[in-house]
């Protein structure tokens, strides 16, 4: 290497170092906030999973005892963890397809060439996503109230929507679909706007019908946004808490109680806390989420 190139390389390296030092004051606050509210709580929560702690005294290290109780059928923690993990899985299996398929079909319908008012309809569907879960749940509680709710009053029925299954689950899914449809709808419409119209025209010339066009052109063309929304929606569904809490509070008879409700109740109960056990359950839920996300990413990479 010549002397000139060595000097040039050294100057380039110094410029990079200087640019990093100049940028540090701007990015440091973000890293500090992320560490304080992200990294440190995660590390603390993982460590807490191996302790017994009532949130008053010092945590006591118990090794794998919390996890052993979760997998021991004779314990109370086993019964609530697996019961409510099942309820969480039910929520995921129903809500994820709903909030993927319905917005996708709406996006396809609203993306039809020459359709008037598509932007207005999209805005109407998007508005519920801007409302908090608590506010939305209060509105739907009034709709589903068994005595004076809008639904029973309109149809002259006496269905106990919030206090009896399967109606209690139906109310939860209605709230989820109402609140979650808008975000995915915007993503799909944006993706569809980038699809080459000549593909559709060529397919129509070849005699392809709407169903064939949807599966042969539309889905392949928006594959990446579809995978992204599936992963994000699945992750959010496993973290469900607000909808069942606000609508049914886990009833009737714990039939809509999900895992995060138990984790919260163990960590912040009215009496003595079991924060170590709550952390152990949260850690297991996190492992399940990472495994599902990894499977989805592997599947996405194979499709590519």
N, C-alpha and C positions, 0 to 999 in steps of 0.2 A: 504494500500500500504506500502511495506517495505521501510526502510531507503535507502537500496541499490538501489531499483528501482527508488526512488525519485531522488537520486543523478544522476543516469543514465539518467533519463528523463531531468533533468536540464542541464546536459552536452550536451545532444543531441540538446536541444533547443538553447544553446549557440553556438554550431557548426553551426546550421542553420543560426543564426543571423550573425555570423562571415562570412559565405560564401556569404550571401546577401551583406554585406558591401564590401567584396572583389570583388564581381561581379559588384557593382554599378558603379565604374569608367568606365567599359567597355560598360555597357548598357545605361548609362546616355546620352552620345552624341546622340544615336539613338532616345531616348525619347524626347530630346530637339528639334532635327530636326523635328520629327513627330508633336510635339506640335506647333512649329513655323510655319511649312508649311502645317499642317493638321488641328489640333484641333482649333487653334486660328482663322484661316480664316473661318472655318465652323461656329463657334460661331458668328464671326463678320458679316458674310453673312446673317445668320438667323436674327440677330438684325437689320441689314440694311433693311430687307424686310418690316419692320414696320416704315420706315422713308421716307422722301422726301429728296433727296441729289443729287446735281449736280456735285459732286466730287471736288468742290472748297471750299465752306463754310462748316459750321458744319451741320451734318445731323439733320433734324427736324422730331421729332416723330409725326406720323400721324395715328398710330393705324392700323386698318384694311382697311384703304382707298385704298391702292394699290390692295388688294385682291378684294375689292368691285368693282373696275374699271375693273378688269379682268373678273368678272362675270356679268358685266353690258353690255347688248347688244348695248347700245347707245354709247359706248366709242371706241376709236381707239385701245386701248390696248386689249379689248375683241376680236376685229376682227383679230388682228395679232396673238394673243396667240392661239386661237382655230383653226384658219386656219393653222398655222404652226405646231401645235400639231398634227393635222390631217396628214400633210405631214410626220412628224416624225413617226407616227404610221404606215403609208404606208411603209416607209423605213424599219421599224422593221419587219412588217409582210412578207415582201418579202426577205430581206437580211438575217434574222436569219435562216429560213428554207434552203436557198441557202448555207450558210456557215456551216450548220450542216449536211445536207443530202449529198451534193456533196463530202465533205471530207470523210464521213462515207463510201459511196459506193466505193470511191477510195481506202480507207484503206482496205476494204474487198477484193477488186481486187488485191491489191499489197501484201496481206498477203497469197495469194494462195501458197500452198506448191510447191517448185521447181521453182517458178517464178524467172527468172534471171533479174538483173538490178533493183529490187524493191527499193533498197537503193538509187540508182541514181535518179530514178523518184521522190522519196520522197524529195530528196535534191533540185531538180529542182522546185518542187511545193513550197518548203519552202523559196526559195530565195526571191520572191517578198515581203514576210513579213518582210524582213530585210531592205527593201527600205522605205524611208519616204513617207508619203501620198503625200506630195508636189511634190517630184520627180516622183513618180508613176503617179500622175495626169498630169504632164507635158508631159510624154510619151504618155498617152492615149489621151490627147488633140490633139497631132499631128496625132494620128491614126484616131480620129473622126473628124478632121477638115473638114468642108464641101467643101472647095475649093481645097486643096492640100493634104488632109489626105490620109493615106495609104488605108483605107477601101473604100472610094469613088473612089479613083484612080484605085484600083485593080478591082472593080466590075463595073466601069464606071457608077456610080450613082451620084445623086446630093442631097442626104438626108441631111437635116440640123440637124445633130445628137445632137449638143449642144444647139440649139436654138429653138427646137420644141418638144413638147410632142407627144407621149410617149417616143420618142427617147432620150430626155434629162435624163429621169429616167433610161432608159436602160444603158446609158453610166455610170451612177453612180453605178448601180448594177454590171456592168462588172468590174469596178475598185475595188469594195468591194470584190467580189468573187476572183479576181486575187490576191489581197493583203492578204485576210483572210483565204484562203484555207489551207495554209501550217501548221499553228499552230495546228488547230484541227486535221489535218491529222496525225501529229506526235503523238498526244494524243491517237487517236483511234488505230493506229498501235501498239503503246506500250501496250494498253489494250488488243488488240487481241492476242498479243504474249503470254499473260498469260493464254489464254483459253486452257483448256485440249483438245488435239487433239482427244482423245478417244471419246469425246462427238460427234464430227463430224463423226467419223468412225461408231459409233453405229447408228447414225441417217441415214447414207447412207445405212447401212445394213437393216434398217427398211423400206427403200424405200422412204425416205424423199428427196424432191427435193431442189434446191438452195434457192427458196423463203421460203419454210417451215423451212429450216435450219436457214436462216437469222432471221426470226421472233421468232423461238422457242429456238434457242441457242445463236446466235451472240448478238442480242439486250439484252436479259436478262443478259448475261455474262458481258457486258460493260455498264450496266445501270448507275452506279455511275459516270464514266467519261462522259457519255452522258448528265446526268443531270448537271454536273459541267460546261461543255462547253455551254450548253443551257442557264444557268443563266448568265455566263460571257459574252456570245455573245449578249444576250438580253440587258444586262446593257450597253455594249459598243455601241449597235445600237441606244439606246435612246440618247446617247451622240454624235451622228453623227454631224460633223461640217466640217471637212477638205474636204471630198469628194465633197459635193455640192458647197462649196466655191471655190475650185480650178477648178472644171469642168464647172459649170454653173453659179456660183455666185447667185444662187437663181432663175435664169430665166428658161424658159421665163415667164415674167409677174408674178414673185414670185411663180411659180408653183412648184419649187423645193426648196423653202425656208423652212428651218427647224427651230425648236424652238431655238436651241442654237445660230443660226445666229441672231435672234431677240434679244436674251439676250445680246449677244456681242455688237450689234449695239446700244442698249439702254444704255449700260454701258460705251461704248467708241465711241460715235458718233463724227462726225466732228464739231457739234455745242454743245449746252448745253446737259449735260448727264441726264439720269433718272436712276441713279444707284439703287435707292430704288425699283423702279418698276422692274428693271432687276433682283434684288435679290428675289423679290416676285415670279416672274416667275420661277426662278431657284429653289426656295424652293418647289413650286408646282410640278415641274418636279422631284425633289428628292423624294417627297412623293409618286408620282406615281411609281417611280423606286422601292422604298422600298416595296410598296404594291405588285407589280408584283413578286419581289424576294421572299417575304413571301409566296405568293401563290405557287410558284414553289417549295419552301422548304417543305411546307405542303404536297404537292402532292408527293414529293420524299419520305418523311417519311411514308406516307400511303402505298406507293409501297413497302417499306422495311418491 
